[in-house]
Amino acid sequence: MIRSQVMGVGSALPRRVLTNAELALMVDTSDEWIVQRTGIKQRHIASEDETTASLGEAAARAALAHAGLSPDDIDLIILATSTPNNTFPATSVEIQQRLGMRHGYAFDLQAVCSGFVYAVSVADLHIRGGMAKRVLVIGAETFSRILDWSDRTTCVLFGDGAGAIVLEAAETEGTTADRGILASALRSDGTHKDKLFVDGGPSTTGTVGHLRMEGREVFKHAVGMITDVVTATLSAGGVSVDDLDWFVPHQANLRIIDASAKKMGIAPSKVVATVSDHGNTSAASVPLALSVAVADGRIRKGDLVLIEAMGGGFTWGAVLLRW
């Protein structure tokens, strides 16, 4: 069986760090309030010269270096983002150009915070379908550009950043012991559109707009939806929760992460959480967390890893892979 194996991982963060104490000078909030409700202590904010494309390029180069590969070895780039550099062309094409690639193909994928999980699943299909041998999957965001900095309920939650992995086709035995992607499940439900959205767009207002969220409603649905898709993915992969080495969830809110892990019976020691340092970086959240856990030695070759995310729409999904 052809499996999509992770060959390298990388990340990039803006230079500027914005702490809760600094935010408290901008809006009516406090470090204690933010940490208690979200687990977030700081986030990175892109400067004028830092964009989704530049952060995506940096993360891509780091992932390629980790894999021991060059842009010439890549057949496809998939960029998960909700904050592209331009309405069009796709920001992935700009990253392709910045990497010096004149071959292959590239496209953006938009599923908000679930974008990277969706993109990994789509990349796996392209690899198993024979269209690409190596795929660069990137999650990159500059959510600071779409925040209403006077809205304390949303501006404290989000940050900017990028993460990337390189997937490569490999022939395997077709068992759960294989390295590579073992199973995935994707979901969406548009009836929840108004609970987390941006109030602008080219076809409606002709503006970029700002992020709007009904926080309590999102929290209410999140744990159940995450549990549903994780259970489906584990079942499809033929493994149980106890078999997992690492659970790498979307880094939106520490309370959601803790509640989801507890409901599924995943030990806290198996959960990778980086939300305190990065905030919610949307599609960049999962690859950033993967990059941190690989760099510090937690995630190692052969480990069974489950990634999951939920985003506006709602969209949600999970991917099971052996590192």
C-alpha positions in Angstrom: 0.0 0.0 0.0 1.2 3.5 -0.8 1.3 5.7 2.4 2.1 9.4 2.8 5.0 9.6 5.2 6.1 12.7 7.0 9.7 13.5 6.0 10.2 16.9 7.6 8.5 19.6 9.7 9.2 23.3 10.1 7.7 26.5 11.5 8.1 30.3 11.4 6.8 32.9 13.8 6.7 36.7 13.5 9.4 38.6 15.4 7.0 40.6 17.6 5.6 39.0 20.7 2.5 40.5 22.2 1.9 39.7 25.9 -1.3 39.7 27.8 0.1 42.6 29.9 0.5 44.7 26.7 -3.0 43.7 25.6 -4.4 45.0 28.9 -3.1 48.4 27.9 -5.1 48.3 24.7 -8.5 46.8 25.8 -10.3 46.2 29.1 -8.8 42.9 30.0 -6.1 41.4 32.2 -3.4 38.6 32.1 -5.4 36.7 34.8 -8.7 36.9 32.8 -7.1 35.7 29.6 -5.0 32.9 31.1 -8.0 31.6 33.2 -10.4 31.4 30.3 -8.0 30.5 27.4 -4.6 29.4 28.7 -3.0 32.0 26.4 -0.1 34.0 27.8 1.3 35.6 24.6 1.0 35.5 20.8 3.2 36.6 17.8 2.0 39.5 15.7 3.2 40.1 12.1 4.9 43.3 11.3 4.3 45.2 8.0 7.0 43.3 6.3 5.8 39.9 7.4 2.9 38.3 5.5 1.2 35.0 5.1 3.5 34.3 2.1 6.7 35.2 3.8 5.9 33.2 6.9 4.7 30.3 4.8 7.9 30.4 2.8 10.1 30.4 6.0 8.2 27.4 7.4 8.4 25.6 4.1 12.2 26.1 3.9 12.6 24.8 7.5 10.5 21.7 6.7 12.5 21.1 3.5 15.8 21.4 5.4 14.6 19.0 8.1 13.7 16.5 5.4 17.0 17.0 3.6 15.2 18.0 0.4 15.1 21.0 -1.9 12.2 22.8 -3.7 13.2 20.8 -6.8 12.0 17.6 -5.0 8.4 18.9 -4.4 5.6 18.2 -6.8 2.7 20.0 -5.1 2.2 22.8 -2.6 -1.0 23.0 -0.6 -1.4 26.1 1.6 -4.1 26.2 4.2 -5.0 29.8 5.0 -7.9 32.2 5.6 -5.7 35.2 5.4 -4.1 35.1 1.9 -1.8 37.8 0.6 -4.3 38.6 -2.2 -7.8 37.6 -3.1 -6.0 36.0 -6.0 -3.7 34.5 -7.2 -3.4 31.8 -4.6 -0.8 32.6 -2.0 0.6 29.1 -2.5 1.6 30.2 -6.0 3.5 33.1 -4.5 5.3 30.8 -2.1 6.1 28.5 -5.0 7.7 31.5 -6.8 9.6 32.6 -3.6 11.0 29.0 -3.3 12.2 29.2 -6.9 9.9 26.4 -8.1 9.0 26.5 -11.8 7.4 23.1 -11.9 4.6 21.2 -10.3 1.4 22.8 -9.1 0.1 24.7 -6.1 -3.2 25.8 -4.6 -4.8 27.3 -1.5 -7.3 25.5 0.7 -9.7 27.4 2.9 -11.3 25.6 5.9 -10.3 28.2 8.5 -8.8 26.5 11.7 -9.4 23.1 10.2 -7.4 24.0 7.1 -4.2 22.2 7.8 -6.0 19.0 8.7 -8.0 19.2 5.5 -4.9 20.0 3.5 -3.0 16.9 4.9 -6.0 14.7 4.0 -6.1 16.2 0.5 -2.4 15.8 0.0 -2.7 12.2 1.0 -5.3 11.7 -1.7 -3.0 13.3 -4.3 -0.1 11.1 -3.2 -2.1 7.8 -3.1 -3.7 8.8 -6.5 -0.3 9.0 -8.1 -0.5 12.7 -9.0 2.4 13.7 -6.7 5.2 11.9 -5.0 6.2 14.7 -2.5 3.8 17.4 -1.2 4.6 20.4 0.8 1.7 21.1 3.2 1.7 24.5 4.8 -0.6 26.2 7.3 0.1 30.0 7.5 -2.0 32.9 8.9 -1.8 36.6 9.7 -5.1 36.7 11.7 -3.9 40.0 13.2 -4.9 41.7 9.9 -8.6 40.7 10.4 -9.0 41.3 14.1 -11.1 44.1 15.6 -8.5 45.3 18.2 -11.3 47.0 20.2 -13.1 43.7 20.7 -11.6 42.1 23.8 -13.6 38.9 23.3 -11.6 38.1 20.1 -8.4 40.1 19.9 -6.9 38.3 22.9 -7.3 34.9 21.3 -5.5 35.0 18.0 -1.9 35.2 16.7 0.1 34.9 13.5 2.5 32.2 12.4 3.2 29.3 10.0 4.0 25.6 10.0 4.7 23.0 7.3 5.4 19.4 6.7 6.7 17.4 3.8 4.8 14.3 2.8 6.4 11.6 0.6 4.9 8.5 -1.1 6.3 5.2 0.2 5.4 1.6 -0.3 4.3 -0.1 2.9 2.9 -3.4 4.2 -0.6 -2.0 4.6 -0.9 -2.5 8.4 -1.3 -0.2 11.3 2.4 -0.5 12.0 3.1 1.4 8.7 4.7 4.8 8.9 2.5 7.4 7.3 -1.1 8.5 7.2 -3.4 5.7 8.3 -6.8 7.3 8.3 -8.6 10.6 8.2 -12.1 12.0 8.6 -13.5 15.4 7.6 -16.8 17.1 8.5 -18.6 20.4 8.0 -22.0 21.9 9.0 -22.9 25.3 7.4 -25.8 25.8 9.8 -23.2 27.2 12.3 -21.8 29.8 9.9 -22.9 32.8 12.0 -21.2 31.5 15.1 -17.6 32.2 13.8 -17.1 34.3 10.7 -15.6 37.4 9.1 -18.1 40.1 8.4 -16.6 41.1 5.0 -15.6 39.7 1.7 -15.1 40.5 -2.1 -18.6 39.3 -3.1 -20.6 40.9 -0.2 -19.0 44.0 1.2 -16.0 44.5 -1.0 -13.9 44.7 2.2 -11.7 42.4 4.2 -13.9 42.6 7.3 -13.3 41.6 10.9 -13.5 38.3 12.7 -16.7 37.8 14.8 -17.4 35.0 17.2 -20.0 33.7 19.6 -17.5 32.2 22.0 -19.9 30.3 24.2 -21.6 28.7 21.2 -18.3 27.6 19.7 -17.2 26.1 23.0 -20.5 24.3 23.4 -20.2 22.5 20.1 -16.4 22.0 20.0 -15.9 19.1 22.4 -18.7 17.0 21.0 -17.6 17.6 17.4 -14.0 16.9 18.1 -14.9 13.6 19.9 -17.0 12.5 17.0 -14.4 13.0 14.4 -11.5 11.5 16.5 -13.6 8.4 17.2 -14.3 8.0 13.5 -10.7 8.4 12.6 -9.4 5.9 15.2 -12.0 3.4 14.1 -11.0 3.8 10.4 -7.4 3.3 11.4 -8.1 0.2 13.4 -6.6 1.5 16.6 -7.8 2.7 20.0 -7.2 5.8 22.1 -4.8 3.8 24.3 -2.6 3.1 21.2 -1.9 6.8 20.7 1.4 8.2 21.6 0.5 11.8 21.0 -2.6 13.9 20.6 -1.9 17.2 18.8 -5.1 19.3 18.7 -5.9 22.6 17.2 -4.6 25.2 19.7 -7.7 27.4 20.2 -8.3 27.3 23.9 -6.7 25.2 26.6 -10.1 24.5 28.2 -11.4 23.0 25.0 -8.1 20.9 24.6 -8.3 19.6 28.2 -12.1 18.9 28.0 -11.7 17.0 24.7 -8.8 14.9 25.9 -10.6 14.1 29.1 -13.8 13.0 27.4 -11.9 10.7 25.1 -9.7 9.3 27.8 -6.4 10.7 26.5 -3.9 11.2 29.3 -2.7 14.8 29.8 0.9 13.6 29.3 0.1 12.6 25.7 -1.4 16.0 24.8 0.8 18.6 22.9 -0.3 22.1 23.9 1.4 25.2 22.6 -1.6 27.6 22.9 0.0 29.5 25.8 2.9 30.7 23.6 1.2 31.1 20.2 -2.5 31.8 20.8 -4.9 30.6 18.2 -3.0 30.7 14.9 -5.9 29.0 12.9 -4.5 26.8 10.1 -1.0 27.3 11.4 -1.8 26.0 14.8 -1.4 22.2 14.3 1.8 22.3 12.3 3.3 24.8 14.8 2.5 22.4 17.6 4.0 19.4 15.6 7.2 21.4 15.0 7.6 22.2 18.7 7.0 18.6 19.7 9.4 17.2 17.2 12.1 19.8 18.0 12.0 19.1 21.7 12.1 15.3 21.2 8.6 14.3 22.2 7.4 13.1 18.8 9.8 10.5 17.4 9.9 8.2 14.4 7.3 5.4 14.8 5.1 7.3 17.2 1.3 7.1 16.6 0.0 10.7 16.3 -3.5 12.1 16.0 -4.1 15.6 14.8 -7.4 17.3 14.9 -9.0 20.8 14.4 -12.3 22.6 14.3 -12.9 25.9 12.6 -15.5 28.4 11.4 -18.3 27.1 9.2 -18.2 24.8 11.2 -15.5 22.6 9.8 -13.7 19.9 11.7 -11.5 16.9 11.0 -8.8 14.5 12.2 -5.9 12.6 10.7 -4.2 9.6 12.2 -0.5 9.0 11.2 2.5 7.1 12.4 5.5 9.5 12.4 
